[in-house]
Amino acid sequence: MALLKMKLIGVTTKWDSCIKLCEDDPRWQLLKISDKKKYFNEYVADLKKISDQQKRAKTEVSKNQFLKMLSENTTLTSDCKMHKIAYDFLADSRWRLLEEHERENAFQIYMDELAQKERD
């Protein structure tokens, strides 16, 4: 696995490219082809898993920052619509942290919580 890391094998690296990058390394030459492929697949799967975890963590942080931005606005009420208030937030960098569908979901969650608070 250290060899693959050293050769900068990434999540998107194809098997054929890996072979070309590693073929001159003596450690690579000691392995059977089936083991090479197995190690490659395991390594890429591990990289993908780590990448996905990092993306989820980043999205969670961005979502929290987005929700904080909404909570800082004292003029929002539970009957506000996202498309009507979007212009007010466009200048805030936290508005652009999330993809559109994630932003819509977070906005709806915030509005539902706000409606619950208004009822209580």
Secondary structure, DSSP 4 states (H G I P E B T S, - for coil): -HHHHHTT--TT--HHHHHHHHTT-HHHHTS-HHHHHHHHHHHHHHHHHHHHHHHHHHHHHHHHHHHHHHHH-TT--TT--HHHHHHHHTTSGGGGSS-HHHHHHHHHHHHHHHHHHHH-
